[in-house]
């Protein structure tokens, strides 16, 4: 179980790296919204904390 959680966390982290490839703020926000939704439904509390912090700063 721990191995799959580590893989999920790594996948979420690597997926977030795509955010910086958007040249349009609108598309970047849309991407973040989808990513944030996936994080909120995960069981990874540390990743949830980082996502909430990022959402707060982007607002």
Protein Blocks (a to p, Z undefined) as FASTA:
>chain_A
ZZmmmmmmmmmmmmmmmmmmpmbfklmmmmmmmmmmmmmmpcbfklmmmmmmmmmmmZZ
